[in-house]
Amino acid sequence: MTPFEHARAVLEAEGWDLSVFDRPIAYPKRTPLAKGKVRGTLYGVAIGDALGAPNEGKRPWWIKEPVTGLSPHHGRPAGTVTDDTELTLALAESLLERGGLDPEDLARRFVERGARMVGGGRATKEALARLAEGVPWWQAGTPSAGNGAAMRASPAGLFFEDAGEARQVAFVQGLLTHRDRSALAGAMLNALLVGALARGAEPDPEGLLPWLEAAIQGLEVPLKTRVSPRSLTTLAEELPDVPDYVGRPEAAFKRFGLGAFVLETLPSALALFFTYPEDPEAALLTAANAGFDSDTLASLVGGWLGAHLADRGLRSRTPSNWWAVSVAPEIERISKLAAG
């Protein structure tokens, strides 16, 4: 039994509807994955994370001096990444070194990184503590619709040529920390968008958003959001509204929100990415200065930009000193491992 089959059996016994996985899915294009796409994605995640970290948790009106480059934060030097990047790299390392998804190995790596990483949401920290105590990976997750499962899911899209398999891997890796359907839908969305862009799909919201909606449709249970507390919605139901805010990211932030709730972060990040797919400097600075969960917003957008532009395209359109992130040697090692 594969890890996904195991997880599915457990969750369906609890009443989850996982029929979404019975619907086939394929990437819009199937250009072979290049090393530059891997490097671009991972650097994009790390650069966005490091840029956004100084303003994490701040209200926008508290930000007196906008971020223009890498800055110290949390008592750490400029360029230091947070949990967004640390757990992304843990997933990438595990997938490559184990030759596929090994939840026990992934849990060990998450716990090791968790002991030293900057930041980390409540749900993730609680789940990592349970994993450290020996709670099985399929039971350790916190019932939270936070964005922690989504923010680290990009390697699932990079390293699996089959979109259906990438969707399953994104789901299972998310389950280790988040036992919530919307949180896992967000993980699937991030992985699939990275996978599509890395294989040559154009950053076209009219084409990609319906594809993503279909890939997660039916998984979620409607939830209240902080922005619209009187109505119930799902991530899949929010996606059709995103094109209305392309070109107006600040309006998107007000419409969807900027908190750590996955129904806020993902639609806002999508609107921002589709506004600036060819201008990563503008995209990343807008995210980094948004406040609230700015590091996750910027890391998501950075990953999509890197998957689209690859490392050369991303490097040529961003300041050179942005690339001095604390995990640069790890990204280089992982990229070489992926190319091998």
N, C-alpha and C positions, 0 to 999 in steps of 0.2 A: 504494500500500500504506500503510495507516495504521500509526502507531507500534505499536499492539497487534499487528497482523498481522505486522509485521516481527519483533517480539519473539517471537511465538509460533513463527514459522518457525525462528528461530535456536534456541530452547530445545527445540522438539520434535526438531530434528536432533540435539540432545545427549541425547535420551532422556527429556525431561520429559513427563509425562502432564498435558495441559492440557484434558482433556475436560470438566472442571468448567465451562468457559466455553460449552459447547454446551447446557447446561441453562438454560432461561429463568429469569429472576428478576424480580420486580416488588416495589415498595415496598408494605407493608401498607395504607397510606393515601396519597392523592395530593393533600393540601391544598397550594395554591400556596405556594411558598417566600416568606417575608416578610423584609424587611430586618432586622427585629429578631432573626430566627433566625440570620442571618449574624453580626450584631454579638454576639449572645449566645454563639455557638459560639467565635468568635475571642477574645473577652474571657475566656471560660471557660478556653480553652487557656492564655492568657497569665497569668491570675490563678493558676491551679493551678501552672503552671510556676514563677512567681516565689515563691509560697508554699513550694513544696517544695524549691527550690534550696538553701537553707541546710543542709538535712539530707541532701542527696544524698550517698551513699557512707558514711553513718554507720550503725553498728549501732544498733538501737533502744535498747539499754541504754546507749549513749553519750549519748543525748539527755537532758540534765539539765534544760533549760528548753524546754518545748514551744513550738513556733511558735504565735503567736496572730494574727499579721498579717505584713505585708511587712517583711522584714529584709534588711540588707546581706549580701552573699555574694560570694565570689571577688574580694574587694577592690572590689566595685561597689556602687552605692547600692541601697537598698531599692526593690523593684519592677523591678529588672533581670531580663529574661527570658534564657533559655538557648537552646540549639540546638533544643529542642522547638518553641518558638514561632517562632524565626527561620526555620526551614525550612518550617514550616506557612505562614507569610506569603509566603515565596518561591513556594511552590506556588500559593497563592491568587492572587498577583499575575500569575504566568505564565498561569494558566488564563484569567483575566479579560482581561488585556491582549492575549493572543494569540488569544482566542476559542476556546480548546480546548487540547488537550495538544500541546505542542511540546517534545519532549525536549531538543533542542539549546539552546533558550532556557532551559528549566528547569535544565539542567546549568550554564549560565553563571550563573544566579542563585544556585544552590546554592554554587558556588565563590566568588562575591562575598560571600555571607553567611558562608560558612565562614571566610573570612579575618579576620572581626571578631567572630564569635559567641563567647559564653561556653559552655564545655562542649563536648560532642561525644564520642560513643563511638569506640572504635578503628576499628570497621568503617566508620563514616561518614567519619572523617577519612582513612582509607586510600583510600576510593573517591573522595572529593573531590580528593585529590592526583592520582589517576589521571585524573580528568576534566580537571583543570587542565593536565595534560601532553598532553591531546588524545586519550586513549583513548576510543573510541566509547561512547556511553551504554549500549548493550546489553552491553558487555563490562566496564565499569568496576566493577561491584558486587563487594563482598567476600562470599565464601561464609560468611555468619554469620547465625545465627538470633536476632540481637539485635532490639530493639524500635524501632530507628531508622527503619525504613520505615513502621511502623505509627503512630508518634507524630505524624507530620506529615500523615497522609492525609485528615484531615477535609474539606478543600476539595473533594476528589473527590466526596464525598457531598453537599456543599452545592450545587455548581454544575452537576450533571447530573441532569436530571429522570428519565432512564431508569436504573434500577438496574443493568441489565446494562452500560451504558456506564460508570457510576461504578465498577463492579467492575473493568473493564478499565483505567481510568485509574489507580485505586489500585494495581493490579498493576504497571503500567509505571513510574509515578513511583517505586515502591519499588525496582524493578530497578536504577535508577541507582546505588544505594548497597549494596543487599543482594541477592546472587544466591543466595537460599535460599528454599525453598518455604514453610516455616513463617513466615519473616519477611514474605513477600508475602501469605500468608493473613491475618496480623495486620493488614496494611495494608488489605486488602479488608474485614475485619471492622469496623475503625474507621470507614472511609468509609461503609459500608452502615448502620451503626448511627446515625451522625450524619444520614445522608440520611433514614432512616426517622423518627427523632425530629423532625427539622426539618419534616417533612411531616405531622406530626400523629399518628404512632403512639404509643400509650400505653407507658409504661415498664414493661411486663409481661414478666418473665423467661420465663414459661411460653409466651408467644407469640413473643417476639423471638429467644430463644436457639435454638430449633429452626430458625427461618428463617435465622439466621446460620450455623448448622451446615451446613445444606443448601447455602448459598452458597459454602462453602469445601471441602466434603466431597470427598475424592479427590485434592486437590492435593498434600498433604504426604507426606513420607517420615517414618515414626516416628523419634523422637529420644529420647535419655536426658535426664532433667531432673536438676538439682541436688538437688531435693527427693526424687525417687524414682529414684535412679541405677541401680537394678536392673531397671527396666522401661522399655519404649519406648512413647511416646505421641505424639499430635499435638494441635494446638490444637483441631481439630474434635472429637476424642475427649474432651478436657477439658471442653468446654462443658456437656454434660449434668450434670456434677457441680456446676456453679455454683449452681443453685437451693438446694442443700442448705446453702449458706453465706450466703444472703441473710438479713440480720439479725444475722450473726455475722462481720463483716469481718475481725476479728483472727484468727479461726479460719481464714478463707479465706487470709490471708497465710501462715499456717503450712502449710496444705495445698498451696497452689500456689507460694508463694515471692514474693519482692519484688525479685529481681534484674533485670538488663537483658535477660534471656532472654525472648523473646516468649511462650513457654509459661508463664512465671511472671507477667509483668506484666499481660497481657490478662485472664486469668481472675480475678485478684485485683481488678483495676480494675472488672470487670463486677459482681462480688459487692458491691463497695463502692457502685457507682452504684445498683444495684437495691435496696440497703438504704436509701439516702437520696435518692430521686429528687426529693423536694420540700423537702429540707433541705440546700441547697448548702454552707452554712457548716459543718455537721457533717461532710459528706462530704469537703470540701476540707481541713479541719484534720486529719481522720483520715488522709488520704493524705499530707499534708505532714509529719506526725510519725511516719510509718511507717518512715522510714529507707531504707537501700539506694537503690533508684532512685526516690526519693520525688518528684522533679520530674516525671518521665514519668508515674508513677502519677497524680499530681494533675492533670497537664495533660490526660490522657485523660479522667478523670472530669469535669473542668471543661468540656471540649468537649461531652460528652454532656449534662451539666446545662444548658449554654447552648443546645444544640439543642432540648432539651425545654422549657425555661422561657422562652426568648428573653431579650433583654437586660433588659427591664423586670422580668420575673419573677426573673431572676438578681440584678439590682441591688437589688430590694426585699428580698431575703433574705440579703444579705451586707453587711458593713460598707462604708461609702462609701469609706474610705481604701484598700480593697483594689483599687480601680479605677485607682489611680495607677501603672499599669504603664508601663514605659519605651517600649513600642510603641503606646501609645494613639493617637497621631496617625496611625500607619500603619493601624491597625484602622479608624479612622473613614474614612480615604481608601478603603480596600478596600471597606468596606460601602457607601459612596456609589457606587463603581464597579459593585458588584454590583446595586445598585438601579437604575442607569441602563440 
